[in-house]
């Protein structure tokens, strides 16, 4: 991974291959002039403009596309960003990416947009991991969990636990540092109750993480039995279609 110095990066945001549309993303310290070079127009923040896209140096027409400019810090990465929604032909998007590189940008490394978002305080590590999980989710349930993580729900739970633990630690240290004549002591039973509450919440969070891991990774199940006892028939019944070969002979 390149050192983070807010240099301009570019990458294809949609899957490779031929398609109707492709999205090309840029991120960097100052993309105002690059936007003008590509479109020959002055950018408007968070405004999708239908425009011809030109090579910044040669002026050669590359495509007609929707071009959106995001002024820092109000963007996914916290930097200036440009998104070009162009036609999805391999040569079309390739020529735009090539023009960007020839204009001083470099190809982004895998996950670099999310990394910059994290480094600029736009998301935490749980949310960054949720993006990868969301993209690779294989079921509706894993999709819902990824969206919860991306929204910051689990992060807020952890922040609440951290705050309560620090507050409790402060109370305990305060009890140790001052005599009973100087402060009103907190009942030991109250401190024990608070510790138990925090422990229960941590245990609940750990249990949910195991369930979540099984949802994302899957659970290996073995159908075990004697030969010709109906294992393949049961397997096909579970799937709802014939996958394993069965025979009445």
Buried (B, 14 or more C-beta within 10 A) or exposed (E): EEEEEBEBBBBBEBEEEEEEEBBBBBBBEEBEEBBBBBBEEEBEEEEEBEBBBBBBEEEEEBBEBBBBBBBBEEBBBBBBBBBBBBBBBEEBBBBBBBBBBEBEBBEBEEEBBBBBBBBBEBBBEBBBBBBEBBEEBEEEEBEEBBBEBBEBEBBEBBEEBEEBBEEBEEBBEEBEEEEEEEEEEBEEEEBEEBEEEBEEBEEEEEEEEEEBEEBBEEEEEEEEEEEEEEBBEBBBEEEEEEEEEBEEE
